[in-house]
Amino acid sequence: MNVGIIGAGHIAQKAAITLGAMEDMQCLAIGSRSLEKAQSFAARFSVPRAYGSYADLLADPDVELVYVAVPHSCHFEVTRDAILAGKPCLVEKSFMLNATEAATILALAREKGVFVAEALWPRYMPVHELGRELLASGVIGQPKMVTASIAYNVSDKERVLRPELGGGALLDLGIYLLNFVRMFFDSPIERLNTTCIKADTGVDATEDITLVLADGTLASLQASAWCQGGNEAVIAGTTGYLLFDDLIHPTRISVCRKRHVVERVVQMPPEITGFEYQFRACRDAIRAGLLEPPQMPHSESLYLMHLMDRLRAEWGVSFT
Ligand SMILES: NC(=O)c1ccc[n+]([C@@H]2O[C@H](COP(=O)([O-])OP(=O)(O)OC[C@H]3O[C@@H](n4cnc5c(N)ncnc54)[C@H](OP(=O)(O)O)[C@@H]3O)[C@@H](O)[C@H]2O)c1
């Protein structure tokens, strides 16, 4: 399957490296607002076609899947144009700026019969199924508490710093925490407590989110785009706990019965970068005639967008 990447930025490079190492998919084209930038990206990652506008990439009849890798504030317009051009899309997280944009895009995709998916990559990784299997096996008893944090100092990035680009820690990093809970717990969120520290630009820099699920599980989550930290996550149950070494890109899940006593380690299989799972999932879903990938249904993207709208409303953070 031929993939076209839109936006020749940071994450586009990782996607190009991944696709370059896959046997069954390739990056056919890169689209940038600058032809020079597209050509330099194409030369660096051996991409056959370079376009100096996003519209030119969307007009390429050989592009079978568009990977949208632009700032959050641009997701809507780029994805809308791709859907109108009839191109299936894999859109980087966070899917859109807010739930209104997400609902509009999903309705358009449905109306046009075009596949669209959110590139929330842990959803497509083996950890999703393996974690759920471990929980269902009862190995830690009844899950009761989730503790997770994620912190990268990316405060020098324009797209994180600036509200008009959809900046802030939540859309960039916090979404992984919310996704972690949603990936492993089917119970709805019943209560929510939250607070945040804002950056000088008004975006959320560091935040604390406590969720209480209807099944009685409590999730204590922290995200920051202003400091460097670990990304560990723990799901604690009545008889033990699961330790995920990285909640975005785990290499292993340790099963512990007593504090620091590791009984079993579930290792993730060898991979290229971890991005290949989301590309393969899209390819399989498109070939099966689906409009959404089973690993990350549209309803989940929408749920997360509503949840993040609610959090920003609590903090008094807006993108305008
Ligand atoms: N999955 C992951 O692990 C991961 C990691 C980091 C980021 N992301 C996500 O990927 C997306 C892009 O992030 P990134 O780190 O790659 O960003 P980035 O390095 O800033 O690149 C974004 C690209 O978007 C294009 N663009 C279009 N309109 C723009 C505008 N008004 N201002 C700036 N750039 C604009 C630019 O490409 P051209 O100049 O070529 O048009 C730019 O290079 C975001 O949704 C982010 O959350 C995902």
The ligand as a Tripos MOL2 file, in Angstrom:
@<TRIPOS>MOLECULE
LIG
   48    52     1     0     0
SMALL
NO_CHARGES

@<TRIPOS>ATOM
      1 N1          2.9480    9.5330   17.6210 N.am      1 LIG1
      2 C1          3.9260   10.1850   18.1990 C.2       1 LIG1
      3 O1          4.7810    9.6250   18.8770 O.2       1 LIG1
      4 C2          4.0120   11.6580   18.0140 C.ar      1 LIG1
      5 C3          5.1600   12.3490   18.4420 C.ar      1 LIG1
      6 C4          5.2380   13.7260   18.1900 C.ar      1 LIG1
      7 C5          4.1920   14.3760   17.5620 C.ar      1 LIG1
      8 N2          3.0850   13.6770   17.1920 N.ar      1 LIG1
      9 C6          1.9510   14.3660   16.5490 C.3       1 LIG1
     10 O2          2.3110   14.6210   15.1990 O.3       1 LIG1
     11 C7          1.7640   15.8640   14.7750 C.3       1 LIG1
     12 C8          2.9020   16.7320   14.2540 C.3       1 LIG1
     13 O3          3.8780   16.8720   15.2680 O.3       1 LIG1
     14 P1          5.4240   17.1120   14.9050 P.3       1 LIG1
     15 O4          6.1760   16.9830   16.1710 O.co2     1 LIG1
     16 O5          5.8370   16.2990   13.7470 O.co2     1 LIG1
     17 O6          5.3660   18.6550   14.5050 O.3       1 LIG1
     18 P2          6.4160   19.4960   13.6700 P.3       1 LIG1
     19 O7          7.7750   18.8970   13.7680 O.co2     1 LIG1
     20 O8          6.2190   20.9000   14.0720 O.co2     1 LIG1
     21 O9          5.9440   19.2960   12.1650 O.3       1 LIG1
     22 C9          4.6680   19.6070   11.7590 C.3       1 LIG1
     23 C10         4.6670   19.9060   10.2620 C.3       1 LIG1
     24 O10         3.3800   20.3880    9.9320 O.3       1 LIG1
     25 C11         3.4510   21.2770    8.8300 C.3       1 LIG1
     26 N3          2.6550   22.4680    9.1000 N.ar      1 LIG1
     27 C12         1.4920   22.7880    8.4820 C.ar      1 LIG1
     28 N4          0.9930   23.9340    8.9260 N.ar      1 LIG1
     29 C13         1.8270   24.3660    9.8920 C.ar      1 LIG1
     30 C14         1.8490   25.5060   10.7220 C.ar      1 LIG1
     31 N5          0.8920   26.4390   10.6750 N.pl3     1 LIG1
     32 N6          2.8750   25.6500   11.5740 N.ar      1 LIG1
     33 C15         3.8360   24.7210   11.6500 C.ar      1 LIG1
     34 N7          3.8720   23.6030   10.8680 N.ar      1 LIG1
     35 C16         2.8790   23.4330    9.9950 C.ar      1 LIG1
     36 C17         4.9120   21.5660    8.6160 C.3       1 LIG1
     37 O11         5.3030   20.7980    7.4960 O.3       1 LIG1
     38 P3          5.6170   21.4580    6.0800 P.3       1 LIG1
     39 O12         6.3670   22.7230    6.4020 O.co2     1 LIG1
     40 O13         6.4220   20.4190    5.4410 O.co2     1 LIG1
     41 O14         4.3270   21.7320    5.3910 O.co2     1 LIG1
     42 C18         5.6180   21.0250    9.8410 C.3       1 LIG1
     43 O15         6.9050   20.5420    9.5700 O.3       1 LIG1
     44 C19         0.9980   16.4080   15.9720 C.3       1 LIG1
     45 O16        -0.3320   16.0240   15.8530 O.3       1 LIG1
     46 C20         1.6300   15.7120   17.1570 C.3       1 LIG1
     47 O17         0.7820   15.5600   18.2920 O.3       1 LIG1
     48 C21         2.9740   12.3380   17.4070 C.ar      1 LIG1
@<TRIPOS>BOND
     1     1     2 1
     2     2     3 2
     3     2     4 1
     4     4     5 ar
     5     4    48 ar
     6     5     6 ar
     7     6     7 ar
     8     7     8 ar
     9     8     9 1
    10     8    48 ar
    11     9    10 1
    12     9    46 1
    13    10    11 1
    14    11    12 1
    15    11    44 1
    16    12    13 1
    17    13    14 1
    18    14    15 2
    19    14    16 1
    20    14    17 1
    21    17    18 1
    22    18    19 2
    23    18    20 1
    24    18    21 1
    25    21    22 1
    26    22    23 1
    27    23    24 1
    28    23    42 1
    29    24    25 1
    30    25    26 1
    31    25    36 1
    32    26    27 ar
    33    26    35 ar
    34    27    28 ar
    35    28    29 ar
    36    29    30 ar
    37    29    35 ar
    38    30    31 1
    39    30    32 ar
    40    32    33 ar
    41    33    34 ar
    42    34    35 ar
    43    36    37 1
    44    36    42 1
    45    37    38 1
    46    38    39 2
    47    38    40 1
    48    38    41 1
    49    42    43 1
    50    44    45 1
    51    44    46 1
    52    46    47 1
@<TRIPOS>SUBSTRUCTURE
     1 LIG1         1 GROUP 0 **** ****
